[in-house]
């Protein structure tokens, strides 16, 4: 199989600190055939009804067909995802408890003073699961039609433009701070208690800008209540192919997405990681899964364990710089 990690040494060379346990060939064959032996628990760090919950249910339903066992979505909100992360880190490393992590996993090491787990040593990356582009939106009163216009405006009027977020330390807050850092501009951050309040504030003109999920805001764009300037991902989104990325609009290096990825407890045997990776990739390539994820603006993004590990390390380091520069603290 293309993505099988061939040795512990190979995994360490690529991932740096994440290690998959070695299992002898006979043990590999046995583990792949025998796993799973009971329902698989997929831990989600948020309340039901959000994007992560949607991805977990869509993919989990498909996986249940291959596993021959249920995939149960277990919501463990609270603590900026710390509760969910600790739950998985302390679970038996047998593949039956998994973690559908997201942005909060890579921000927690910089936002929390002390974590009850180590994001490198306590988890085994399996694959990235989905990516959803964010949209950089402006209220029509903002005299900027492009990102270049916006940056020029912000530089002539430091602090005059504001951007809303779903709260201090939230993904939308950090997306805005990353834009400020890379574009070299000063904008006022206005935190709210949730994404719906951000959208309401932007539509009313209470804030100038916001970086948000596309599905809930596209109807307002089409109605002329909001103006879309760019997408936040490294590449253009199939959802809005005519809309440029922030990076191609002049802010070099900007990339920020709403993503989910699969982690297992660190000591999970290599054979089970291999089986999980193969099953998730197969599920994510199923046409019905691709179609259902698109309803929420998400795209499947299967990756090798090594590449996902490298992505997590890069994101942790990137967000640490953003958080330090912005002086963000949540506790």
Rosetta silent file (secondary structure, phi, psi, omega in degrees, C-alpha in Angstrom):
SEQUENCE: XXXXXXXXXXXXXXXXXXXXXXXXXXXXXXXXXXXXXXXXXXXXXXXXXXXXXXXXXXXXXXXXXXXXXXXXXXXXXXXXXXXXXXXXXXXXXXXXXXXXXXXXXXXXXXXXXXXXXXXXXXXXXXXXXXXXXXXXXXXXXXXXXXXXXXXXXXXXXXXXXXXXXXXXXXXXXXXXXXXXXXXXXXXXXXXXXXXXXXXXXXXXXXXXXXXXXXXXXXXXXXXXXXXXXXXXXXXXXXXXXXXXXXXXXXXXXXXXXXXXXXXXXXXXXXXXXXXXXXXXXXXXXXXXXXXXXXXXXXXXXXXXXXXXXXXXXXXXXXXXXXXXXXXXXXX
SCORE:     score description
SCORE:     0.000 S_00000001
   1 L     0.000  140.315 -172.817    0.000    0.000    0.000 S_00000001
   2 L   -54.969  -40.456 -169.331    1.279    3.410   -0.973 S_00000001
   3 L  -100.487    4.102 -177.585    1.068    5.014    2.440 S_00000001
   4 L   -62.311  132.113  175.990    2.199    2.181    4.742 S_00000001
   5 L   -74.935  122.946 -170.377    4.933    3.325    7.097 S_00000001
   6 L   -81.546  -23.763  179.674    7.752    0.896    6.397 S_00000001
   7 L  -162.960  162.293  176.135    9.643    1.171    9.686 S_00000001
   8 H   -62.018  -38.901  179.923    9.806    3.059   12.916 S_00000001
   9 H   -62.925  -42.149  178.681   12.969    4.731   11.665 S_00000001
  10 H   -64.060  -40.756  179.781   11.225    5.892    8.478 S_00000001
  11 H   -64.373  -42.852 -179.844    8.278    7.255   10.426 S_00000001
  12 H   -66.254  -35.036 -178.484   10.526    9.183   12.798 S_00000001
  13 H   -64.256  -35.246 -177.927   12.572   10.625    9.930 S_00000001
  14 H   -88.180  -46.478 -173.206    9.480   12.151    8.355 S_00000001
  15 H   -86.833  -18.623  176.100    7.307   12.973   11.346 S_00000001
  16 L    88.931  -61.723 -175.275   10.065   13.990   13.728 S_00000001
  17 L  -129.535  -17.980  179.384    8.534   12.909   17.029 S_00000001
  18 L   -79.312  136.393 -176.592    5.449   10.791   16.354 S_00000001
  19 L  -130.721  135.554  175.492    6.202    7.069   16.432 S_00000001
  20 L  -101.860  133.912 -176.366    4.161    4.074   15.353 S_00000001
  21 E   -66.387  142.978 -179.651    4.758    0.844   17.257 S_00000001
  22 L   -82.336  137.149  176.081    6.496   -1.969   15.395 S_00000001
  23 L  -130.691  134.100  179.888    4.605   -5.204   14.884 S_00000001
  24 L   -62.074  154.270 -176.854    6.096   -8.354   13.393 S_00000001
  25 H   -50.291  -42.763  179.939    4.677   -9.434    9.980 S_00000001
  26 H   -64.779  -38.747  178.519    2.607  -12.231   11.510 S_00000001
  27 H   -66.286  -36.779  178.034    1.250   -9.786   14.090 S_00000001
  28 H   -60.352  -49.145 -178.709    0.411   -7.274   11.341 S_00000001
  29 H   -61.314  -42.202 -179.354   -1.675   -9.806    9.440 S_00000001
  30 H   -65.134  -45.960 -177.112   -3.454  -10.895   12.613 S_00000001
  31 H   -64.082  -39.372 -179.796   -4.193   -7.366   13.782 S_00000001
  32 H   -65.760  -36.953 -178.718   -5.544   -6.280   10.409 S_00000001
  33 H   -76.321  -33.291 -172.289   -7.890   -9.270   10.236 S_00000001
  34 H   -89.221  -14.026 -176.441   -9.028   -9.073   13.855 S_00000001
  35 L   -98.555  138.975   -7.692   -9.634   -5.293   14.061 S_00000001
  36 L   -86.323  161.295 -179.746  -12.130   -3.983   15.022 S_00000001
  37 L  -108.329   -2.965 -178.732  -13.723   -6.403   17.462 S_00000001
  38 L  -159.903  176.568  179.105  -16.377   -4.010   18.779 S_00000001
  39 L   -55.662  144.698  179.351  -17.868   -0.563   18.011 S_00000001
  40 E   -98.377  133.096 -179.119  -15.330    2.174   17.308 S_00000001
  41 E   -99.968  122.798  179.217  -15.629    5.424   19.268 S_00000001
  42 E  -108.613  106.373 -175.642  -14.858    8.622   17.349 S_00000001
  43 E   -82.116  130.278  178.653  -14.297   11.467   19.812 S_00000001
  44 E  -119.518  131.768 -173.867  -15.262   14.971   18.652 S_00000001
  45 L   -83.083   15.939 -177.670  -14.200   18.013   20.731 S_00000001
  46 L  -133.437  169.447  178.765  -17.369   20.027   20.075 S_00000001
  47 L   -72.158  160.756  177.820  -21.103   19.881   20.736 S_00000001
  48 L   -60.408  150.533  174.730  -23.414   18.126   18.247 S_00000001
  49 L   101.561  -10.484 -179.921  -24.497   20.020   15.151 S_00000001
  50 L   -89.715 -175.868 -177.751  -21.221   21.609   14.108 S_00000001
  51 H   -63.169  -41.317 -179.943  -18.928   20.963   11.179 S_00000001
  52 H   -65.487  -39.772  177.700  -16.809   18.332   12.951 S_00000001
  53 H   -61.766  -42.169  179.560  -19.922   16.463   14.044 S_00000001
  54 H   -61.856  -47.554  179.437  -21.186   16.480   10.460 S_00000001
  55 H   -61.818  -44.131 -178.953  -17.900   15.095    9.095 S_00000001
  56 H   -59.713  -42.012 -177.612  -17.740   12.448   11.828 S_00000001
  57 H   -72.328  -39.730  180.000  -21.244   11.188   11.070 S_00000001
  58 H   -65.439  -50.448 -177.964  -20.828   11.142    7.294 S_00000001
  59 H   -71.863  -39.184 -179.449  -17.496    9.331    7.340 S_00000001
  60 H   -61.371  -37.929  178.731  -18.410    7.167   10.332 S_00000001
  61 H   -62.680  -40.254  179.152  -21.492    5.819    8.603 S_00000001
  62 H   -69.645  -40.013 -179.904  -19.380    4.707    5.642 S_00000001
  63 H   -64.649  -35.249 -179.393  -16.703    3.173    7.860 S_00000001
  64 H   -58.608  -31.872  178.706  -19.280    1.114    9.736 S_00000001
  65 H   -64.729  -40.202 -179.549  -19.997   -0.722    6.476 S_00000001
  66 H   -78.471  -39.463 -176.920  -16.358   -1.814    6.180 S_00000001
  67 H   -71.902  -30.022 -173.362  -15.747   -2.457    9.864 S_00000001
  68 L    75.699   12.906  177.619  -18.871   -4.512   10.436 S_00000001
  69 L  -140.057  156.158  178.052  -19.266   -2.563   13.681 S_00000001
  70 L   -65.589  150.887  168.534  -20.850    0.753   14.577 S_00000001
  71 E  -112.476  110.367 -173.914  -18.828    3.964   14.620 S_00000001
  72 E   -96.539  126.615  178.626  -20.138    5.953   17.571 S_00000001
  73 E   -86.359  119.702 -176.173  -19.635    9.716   17.660 S_00000001
  74 E  -112.372  108.149 -178.084  -18.679   10.750   21.202 S_00000001
  75 E   -84.146  123.611  178.615  -18.917   14.503   21.866 S_00000001
  76 L  -129.520   69.912 -178.893  -16.469   15.789   24.493 S_00000001
  77 L   -74.738  164.042  173.837  -16.673   19.601   24.354 S_00000001
  78 L   115.421  149.073  175.770  -14.944   21.943   26.762 S_00000001
  79 H    68.336   24.237 -179.148  -11.559   23.319   27.654 S_00000001
  80 H    63.710   36.089  179.904  -10.721   24.402   24.123 S_00000001
  81 H    83.110    0.113 -178.122  -10.677   20.706   23.052 S_00000001
  82 H   -63.946  -39.458 -179.291   -8.452   19.719   26.003 S_00000001
  83 H   -61.162  -46.426  179.824  -11.100   17.386   27.455 S_00000001
  84 H   -65.361  -43.444 -178.991  -11.445   15.474   24.188 S_00000001
  85 H   -61.272  -44.746 -179.640   -7.688   15.344   23.620 S_00000001
  86 H   -65.810  -38.240  178.671   -7.018   13.990   27.099 S_00000001
  87 H   -56.324  -46.683 -177.642   -9.796   11.421   26.733 S_00000001
  88 H   -73.336  -41.733 -178.659   -8.154    9.944   23.633 S_00000001
  89 H   -58.325  -32.351 -177.333   -4.584   10.250   24.905 S_00000001
  90 L   -96.673    3.963 -179.425   -5.515    8.136   27.952 S_00000001
  91 L   -81.475  160.474  177.633   -7.572    5.570   26.052 S_00000001
  92 L   -60.443  131.683 -177.487   -6.447    2.022   25.318 S_00000001
  93 L   -82.041   61.775 -177.172   -4.202    2.058   22.208 S_00000001
  94 L  -120.166    9.264  177.218   -6.169   -0.596   20.363 S_00000001
  95 L    85.330   -3.676 -177.223   -7.802    1.498   17.617 S_00000001
  96 L   -91.290   -8.410  172.672  -11.258    1.443   19.162 S_00000001
  97 E  -126.171  118.240 -174.975  -11.042    5.028   20.461 S_00000001
  98 E  -126.462  165.349 -174.601  -10.077    7.648   17.875 S_00000001
  99 E  -126.861  121.452  173.277   -9.966   11.427   17.759 S_00000001
 100 E   -93.731   87.767 -175.106  -11.374   13.667   15.043 S_00000001
 101 E   -83.198  167.241  178.049   -9.158   16.649   15.837 S_00000001
 102 L  -150.213 -155.874 -174.414   -9.214   20.120   14.312 S_00000001
 103 H   -54.801  -37.107 -177.188   -7.723   23.584   14.627 S_00000001
 104 H   -62.930  -23.498  178.545   -8.030   23.676   18.417 S_00000001
 105 H   -66.561  -36.099 -177.525   -5.578   20.768   18.652 S_00000001
 106 H   -89.459  -12.580  177.527   -2.784   22.859   17.135 S_00000001
 107 H   -95.705  -25.593 -177.054   -3.637   26.041   19.052 S_00000001
 108 H   -55.445  -41.341 -178.897   -4.024   24.488   22.511 S_00000001
 109 H   -59.380  -26.186 -179.741   -0.256   24.148   23.163 S_00000001
 110 H   -98.015  -24.172 -177.429    0.118   27.938   22.863 S_00000001
 111 H   -89.896  -28.460 -177.015   -3.199   29.008   24.373 S_00000001
 112 L   -98.892  138.233 -178.323   -3.226   26.763   27.438 S_00000001
 113 L   -67.072  -40.880 -178.594   -0.726   27.241   30.257 S_00000001
 114 L  -146.255  123.782 -179.595   -0.430   23.540   31.034 S_00000001
 115 L  -100.628  143.874  178.016   -1.802   20.624   29.059 S_00000001
 116 L   -83.974   18.093  179.618   -2.551   17.196   30.558 S_00000001
 117 L  -155.513  164.234  175.597   -1.133   15.597   27.403 S_00000001
 118 L  -109.420  121.447 -175.330    1.682   16.074   24.919 S_00000001
 119 L   -64.917  -18.872  178.676    0.467   16.808   21.366 S_00000001
 120 L   -94.028  -51.366 -171.428    3.508   15.055   19.896 S_00000001
 121 L   -80.019  -24.237 -170.704    4.187   12.078   22.155 S_00000001
 122 L   -96.733    2.685 -177.875    0.632   11.074   23.091 S_00000001
 123 E  -136.927  150.192  174.583   -0.921   10.695   19.636 S_00000001
 124 E  -113.705  109.839  178.012   -0.358    8.743   16.423 S_00000001
 125 E   -63.859  140.506  178.714   -1.478   10.683   13.314 S_00000001
 126 E  -112.111  -56.779  178.887   -3.466    8.619   10.806 S_00000001
 127 E  -167.967  150.936  165.246   -4.716   10.990    8.099 S_00000001
 128 E   -72.313  146.504 -174.661   -6.178   14.382    7.500 S_00000001
 129 E  -107.195  -52.516 -176.543   -9.896   13.856    6.847 S_00000001
 130 E  -145.088  158.420  175.114  -11.453   17.055    5.491 S_00000001
 131 E  -135.400  131.745  176.102  -10.707   20.660    4.594 S_00000001
 132 E  -121.856  125.588  179.670  -13.246   23.477    4.421 S_00000001
 133 E   -70.594  146.723  169.637  -12.215   26.848    2.985 S_00000001
 134 E   -95.041  159.247  176.442  -12.911   29.996    4.939 S_00000001
 135 E  -113.978  135.165  170.169  -14.151   33.145    3.234 S_00000001
 136 E   -90.332  111.363 -176.059  -12.785   36.633    3.821 S_00000001
 137 E  -113.951  147.816  177.731  -15.957   38.723    3.752 S_00000001
 138 E  -126.851  148.452  171.308  -16.480   42.478    3.933 S_00000001
 139 E   -70.754  144.279 -177.741  -19.512   44.611    4.642 S_00000001
 140 L   -56.596  -21.084  179.336  -20.521   46.530    1.468 S_00000001
 141 L   -73.068  -16.228  178.977  -19.661   49.807    3.177 S_00000001
 142 L   -75.288  120.849 -176.754  -15.970   48.867    3.174 S_00000001
 143 L   -80.089   60.026  178.311  -14.422   50.546    0.089 S_00000001
 144 L  -142.603  125.179 -179.944  -12.361   47.515   -0.922 S_00000001
 145 L  -100.592  -16.322 -179.026  -13.165   45.120   -3.748 S_00000001
 146 L  -136.185  169.858  176.713  -10.018   42.988   -3.447 S_00000001
 147 H   -64.502  -38.508  177.858   -7.545   41.884   -0.792 S_00000001
 148 H   -60.940  -41.695  176.168   -4.991   44.305   -2.230 S_00000001
 149 H   -60.988  -43.088 -177.546   -7.516   47.117   -1.824 S_00000001
 150 H   -63.276  -45.999 -179.798   -8.181   45.988    1.729 S_00000001
 151 H   -62.454  -43.730  178.826   -4.501   45.887    2.703 S_00000001
 152 H   -62.172  -41.907  179.261   -3.901   49.337    1.200 S_00000001
 153 H   -63.937  -44.939 -178.346   -6.935   50.715    3.048 S_00000001
 154 H   -64.521  -31.833 -179.970   -5.865   49.152    6.358 S_00000001
 155 H   -74.500  -28.221  178.170   -2.387   50.640    6.030 S_00000001
 156 H   -85.629  -17.880 -178.626   -3.749   54.142    5.515 S_00000001
 157 L  -132.145   67.189 -177.197   -6.246   53.762    8.372 S_00000001
 158 L   -55.856  127.354  177.639   -4.555   51.708   11.129 S_00000001
 159 L    79.453   -5.435 -177.831   -7.080   50.269   13.561 S_00000001
 160 L   -77.950  -33.790  178.351  -10.079   51.714   11.735 S_00000001
 161 L   -85.300  144.617  179.758  -11.174   48.404   10.209 S_00000001
 162 E  -123.275  151.886  174.068  -12.554   45.709   12.505 S_00000001
 163 E  -131.030  137.679 -179.456  -12.960   41.971   12.123 S_00000001
 164 E   -92.618  153.013  176.618  -15.348   39.760   14.065 S_00000001
 165 E  -142.446  169.769  179.900  -14.616   36.305   15.428 S_00000001
 166 L   -83.784   14.121  176.561  -16.359   33.521   17.321 S_00000001
 167 L   136.171  160.980 -179.924  -14.320   34.331   20.425 S_00000001
 168 L   -63.710  126.676 -179.705  -10.820   34.953   21.719 S_00000001
 169 L    83.822   -0.150  178.864   -8.525   32.183   20.534 S_00000001
 170 L   -73.059  167.315  179.908  -11.124   30.780   18.119 S_00000001
 171 H   -59.763  -40.060 -179.028  -10.205   29.656   14.609 S_00000001
 172 H   -70.226  -31.531  175.370  -11.761   32.783   13.109 S_00000001
 173 H   -65.374  -48.733 -177.809   -9.817   34.994   15.529 S_00000001
 174 H   -67.499  -31.629  176.134   -6.504   33.356   14.631 S_00000001
 175 H   -62.754  -40.606  178.071   -7.328   33.527   10.914 S_00000001
 176 H   -69.693  -39.163  179.090   -7.697   37.289   11.270 S_00000001
 177 H   -67.500  -35.178  176.299   -4.536   37.644   13.338 S_00000001
 178 H   -63.999  -40.320  177.402   -2.604   35.633   10.731 S_00000001
 179 H   -63.200  -44.928  178.328   -3.843   38.040    8.059 S_00000001
 180 H   -58.905  -44.747 -176.732   -2.764   41.032   10.148 S_00000001
 181 H   -65.382  -48.077 -175.861    0.678   39.519   10.729 S_00000001
 182 H   -75.566  -30.198 -179.946    1.413   38.538    7.131 S_00000001
 183 H   -87.846  -14.108 -179.595   -0.093   41.675    5.564 S_00000001
 184 L    68.850   42.968 -178.320    1.523   43.989    8.101 S_00000001
 185 L  -125.249  164.316  178.000   -1.702   45.788    9.005 S_00000001
 186 L  -116.069  119.460  176.673   -3.518   46.792   12.170 S_00000001
 187 L  -132.857  151.208 -178.192   -7.194   45.897   12.526 S_00000001
 188 E   -83.441  127.585  176.593   -9.454   45.824   15.574 S_00000001
 189 E   -89.599  130.465  178.009  -10.556   42.390   16.781 S_00000001
 190 E  -122.235  105.561 -178.234  -14.150   42.138   18.014 S_00000001
 191 E   -82.989  144.001  175.013  -14.950   38.784   19.687 S_00000001
 192 L  -123.031 -176.943 -176.749  -18.473   37.322   19.813 S_00000001
 193 L   -95.100    0.896  179.758  -19.941   34.206   21.414 S_00000001
 194 L   177.892  168.256 -176.294  -20.386   32.231   18.226 S_00000001
 195 H   -64.820  -36.402 -178.944  -20.279   32.163   14.436 S_00000001
 196 H   -64.287  -36.673  178.305  -23.937   33.113   14.004 S_00000001
 197 H   -69.111  -33.863  177.014  -23.396   36.309   15.986 S_00000001
 198 H   -62.918  -45.721  179.960  -20.379   37.152   13.825 S_00000001
 199 H   -61.462  -42.874  179.303  -22.473   36.847   10.672 S_00000001
 200 H   -62.093  -43.447 -179.744  -25.207   39.021   12.153 S_00000001
 201 H   -65.242  -37.210 -179.896  -22.690   41.676   13.181 S_00000001
 202 H   -70.466  -41.862 -179.996  -21.087   41.680    9.737 S_00000001
 203 H   -64.301  -36.169 -179.372  -24.400   41.959    7.898 S_00000001
 204 H   -79.471  -12.463 -178.321  -25.448   44.889   10.097 S_00000001
 205 L    87.848    9.682  178.894  -22.119   46.654    9.598 S_00000001
 206 L   -65.885  -32.815  172.345  -21.167   46.396   13.255 S_00000001
 207 L  -124.604  158.591 -176.350  -17.818   44.972   12.087 S_00000001
 208 L   -83.109  -37.014 -170.183  -16.024   45.545    8.784 S_00000001
 209 E  -141.560  164.779  171.446  -14.746   42.044    8.073 S_00000001
 210 E  -162.483  152.067  174.473  -14.902   38.409    9.084 S_00000001
 211 E  -114.751  110.287 -166.986  -13.318   35.103    8.089 S_00000001
 212 E  -137.756  171.956  174.948  -16.092   32.510    8.182 S_00000001
 213 E   -66.912  137.511 -174.627  -17.489   29.231    6.858 S_00000001
 214 H   -71.160  -35.235 -170.543  -18.818   29.663    3.305 S_00000001
 215 H   -62.190  -43.856 -176.439  -22.031   27.632    3.482 S_00000001
 216 H   -75.094  -17.543 -174.552  -23.818   29.772    6.093 S_00000001
 217 H  -109.537  -15.823 -178.089  -22.797   33.066    4.495 S_00000001
 218 H   -58.804  -38.456  176.772  -23.051   32.479    0.727 S_00000001
 219 H   -57.880  -34.930  179.326  -26.788   33.295    0.629 S_00000001
 220 H   -73.509  -31.191  174.945  -25.957   36.743    2.072 S_00000001
 221 H   -66.058  -46.233 -179.127  -23.221   37.204   -0.534 S_00000001
 222 H   -64.661  -29.490  179.760  -25.667   36.372   -3.314 S_00000001
 223 L   -83.172   -2.541  178.759  -28.191   38.813   -1.820 S_00000001
 224 L    82.045    8.668 -179.674  -25.613   41.608   -1.908 S_00000001
 225 L   -81.802  -20.860  179.452  -25.491   41.932    1.884 S_00000001
 226 E  -137.033  155.341  178.055  -21.849   40.843    2.031 S_00000001
 227 E  -117.523  126.859  178.190  -18.877   41.028   -0.326 S_00000001
 228 E   -90.128  128.793 -178.862  -16.492   38.093   -0.713 S_00000001
 229 E  -101.604  -36.180 -176.482  -12.856   39.121   -1.177 S_00000001
 230 E  -170.036  167.261  170.462  -11.009   35.809   -1.108 S_00000001
 231 E  -102.423  155.989 -171.706  -10.833   32.235    0.151 S_00000001
 232 L   -92.126  -12.058 -176.818   -8.410   31.336    2.912 S_00000001
 233 L   -76.198  168.094 -178.354   -7.050   28.047    1.577 S_00000001
 234 L   -69.167  -29.694  178.952   -3.777   27.605   -0.326 S_00000001
 235 L  -120.674  159.021  178.465   -5.711   26.747   -3.502 S_00000001
 236 L   -62.622  150.774 -177.823   -8.977   28.029   -4.907 S_00000001
 237 L   -90.598  136.909  174.379  -12.083   26.263   -3.722 S_00000001
 238 H   -58.904  -23.248  179.036  -14.262   24.189   -6.095 S_00000001
 239 H   -67.879  -34.860 -179.230  -17.166   25.826   -4.302 S_00000001
 240 H  -139.610   70.729 -173.541  -16.115   29.268   -5.597 S_00000001
 241 L   -62.664  -22.613 -179.198  -13.576   28.712   -8.398 S_00000001
 242 L   -84.566   -9.904 -177.757  -13.678   32.351   -9.543 S_00000001
 243 L   -90.531  126.136 -178.095  -12.720   33.684   -6.107 S_00000001
 244 L   -73.335  163.935  173.599   -8.951   34.104   -5.584 S_00000001
 245 E   -83.036  162.554  176.549   -7.037   32.969   -2.531 S_00000001
 246 L   -64.193  -38.120 -178.993   -5.644   35.464   -0.032 S_00000001
 247 L   -63.430  -45.215 -178.517   -2.131   34.312   -0.939 S_00000001
 248 L   -74.627  -10.565  178.486   -2.534   34.908   -4.666 S_00000001
 249 L   -92.699   11.779  173.276   -4.074   38.290   -3.852 S_00000001
 250 L   115.701  -11.393  178.942   -0.802   39.588   -2.478 S_00000001
 251 L   -99.515   87.528 -173.675   -0.515   38.225    1.076 S_00000001
 252 L   -60.587  137.748  175.525    2.244   35.685    0.538 S_00000001
 253 L    84.452   -2.346 -178.369    2.207   32.552    2.631 S_00000001
 254 L   -75.377  126.152  173.457   -1.353   32.935    3.853 S_00000001
 255 L  -154.923  124.230 -179.826   -3.118   29.609    4.283 S_00000001
 256 L  -154.907  124.720 -178.251   -5.776   28.864    6.821 S_00000001
 257 E  -136.538  164.340  173.278   -8.530   26.305    6.608 S_00000001
 258 E   -92.594  109.880 -173.160  -11.135   24.591    8.720 S_00000001
 259 E  -125.785  159.623  170.188   -9.797   21.056    8.862 S_00000001
 260 E  -129.726  151.275  179.323  -10.361   17.744   10.600 S_00000001
 261 E  -151.646  155.720 -174.523   -7.878   14.925   11.018 S_00000001
 262 E   -99.722  127.338  175.767   -7.718   11.489   12.600 S_00000001
 263 E  -124.249  148.426  173.915   -5.504   10.714   15.587 S_00000001
 264 E  -121.017  163.280  173.681   -5.124    7.529   17.620 S_00000001
 265 E   -57.777  148.286 -169.131   -3.465    7.017   21.021 S_00000001
 266 L   -56.509  -39.059 -174.418    0.319    6.975   20.626 S_00000001
 267 L   -87.131   11.609  178.054    0.997    3.293   21.330 S_00000001
 268 L   -59.088  129.167 -177.637   -1.551    2.018   18.806 S_00000001
 269 E   -56.991  146.857 -179.339    0.121   -0.823   16.842 S_00000001
 270 H   -55.510  -38.314 -178.098    1.381   -0.010   13.375 S_00000001
 271 H   -61.839  -38.655 -179.739   -0.869   -2.675   11.867 S_00000001
 272 H   -73.090  -38.384  175.455   -3.989   -0.988   13.220 S_00000001
 273 H   -59.033  -43.236  179.551   -2.802    2.456   12.074 S_00000001
 274 H   -62.233  -43.404  179.139   -2.309    0.967    8.608 S_00000001
 275 H   -65.705  -44.817  179.027   -5.791   -0.553    8.615 S_00000001
 276 H   -60.496  -44.069 -179.733   -7.389    2.661    9.863 S_00000001
 277 H   -60.624  -46.834 -178.984   -5.591    4.707    7.240 S_00000001
 278 H   -61.736  -41.972 -177.643   -6.685    2.391    4.420 S_00000001
 279 H   -70.139  -39.621  178.346  -10.309    2.359    5.563 S_00000001
 280 H   -67.352  -41.056  178.402  -10.518    6.138    5.997 S_00000001
 281 H   -61.888  -43.980  179.185   -8.958    6.763    2.581 S_00000001
 282 H   -61.680  -43.189 -179.961  -11.421    4.347    0.982 S_00000001
 283 H   -65.045  -41.706 -177.604  -14.350    6.008    2.742 S_00000001
 284 H   -69.576  -20.439  178.575  -13.218    9.522    1.797 S_00000001
 285 L   -92.434   -5.462  178.539  -12.972    8.532   -1.868 S_00000001
 286 L   -67.697  129.450 -177.180  -16.491    7.098   -1.974 S_00000001
 287 H   -53.265  -38.632 -177.961  -18.659    9.290   -4.277 S_00000001
 288 H   -69.261  -31.636  177.389  -21.515    9.454   -1.779 S_00000001
 289 H   -71.044  -44.351  177.589  -19.164   10.687    0.968 S_00000001
 290 H   -57.387  -44.213 -178.190  -17.657   13.333   -1.322 S_00000001
 291 H   -66.056  -42.033 -178.307  -21.151   14.493   -2.253 S_00000001
 292 H   -70.970  -37.918  178.345  -22.417   14.660    1.325 S_00000001
 293 H   -64.456  -34.557 -178.857  -19.366   16.512    2.637 S_00000001
 294 H   -62.439  -24.628  178.243  -19.791   19.105   -0.121 S_00000001
 295 L   -59.097  -33.502  179.754  -23.159   20.034    1.390 S_00000001
 296 L  -100.285   13.114  178.849  -21.235   21.619    4.273 S_00000001
 297 L    79.244    7.090 -177.081  -18.535   23.047    1.995 S_00000001
 298 E   -91.506  150.900  176.397  -16.011   20.385    3.033 S_00000001
 299 E  -123.165  137.261  175.590  -13.650   18.472    0.763 S_00000001
 300 E   -61.208  142.909 -179.689  -12.085   15.071    1.537 S_00000001
 301 L  -142.309   62.948  179.316   -8.361   15.382    2.161 S_00000001
 302 L   -64.296  142.225 -176.888   -6.807   11.938    2.752 S_00000001
 303 L  -143.948  161.930  175.713   -3.124   12.074    3.571 S_00000001
 304 L   -74.535  156.354  176.647   -0.373    9.700    4.650 S_00000001
 305 H   -56.061  -38.818 -178.991    0.362    9.442    8.392 S_00000001
 306 H   -66.129  -44.003 -179.284    3.774   11.017    7.790 S_00000001
 307 H   -68.278  -37.248  178.196    2.409   13.981    5.869 S_00000001
 308 H   -67.128  -39.140  176.744   -0.337   14.556    8.386 S_00000001
 309 H   -61.016  -43.324  179.089    2.225   14.467   11.204 S_00000001
 310 H   -65.360  -38.083  177.880    4.343   17.039    9.369 S_00000001
 311 H   -62.832  -45.206  179.962    1.263   19.197    8.780 S_00000001
 312 H   -61.148  -44.697  179.080    0.366   19.133   12.472 S_00000001
 313 H   -60.889  -44.891 -179.369    3.890   20.122   13.507 S_00000001
 314 H   -63.929  -39.300 -179.867    3.927   22.996   10.986 S_00000001
 315 H   -69.024  -39.733  177.626    0.508   24.219   12.135 S_00000001
 316 H   -60.916  -43.742 -179.523    1.476   24.097   15.823 S_00000001
 317 H   -68.401  -41.246  179.865    4.579   26.159   15.065 S_00000001
 318 H   -64.003  -47.366 -178.553    2.700   28.607   12.822 S_00000001
 319 H   -67.915  -30.400  176.728   -0.083   29.201   15.319 S_00000001
 320 H   -61.733  -39.809  178.429    2.429   29.611   18.142 S_00000001
 321 H   -66.268  -43.279 -179.675    3.942   32.557   16.253 S_00000001
 322 H   -63.755  -46.831 -177.423    0.534   34.112   15.603 S_00000001
 323 H   -64.554  -41.695  179.127   -0.617   33.692   19.206 S_00000001
 324 H   -65.269  -44.913 -178.090    2.633   35.078   20.637 S_00000001
 325 H   -65.156  -38.242 -179.228    2.642   38.067   18.320 S_00000001
 326 H   -82.354  -11.336  179.890   -1.005   38.885   19.046 S_00000001
 327 L    67.671   37.287 -175.667   -0.545   38.336   22.787 S_00000001
 328 L   -84.435  133.758  173.765   -3.542   36.010   22.996 S_00000001
 329 L  -140.541  138.726  178.111   -4.318   34.227   26.273 S_00000001
 330 L  -115.529  -11.988  175.303   -7.437   32.306   27.239 S_00000001
 331 L  -156.747    0.000    0.000   -6.450   31.167   30.739 S_00000001
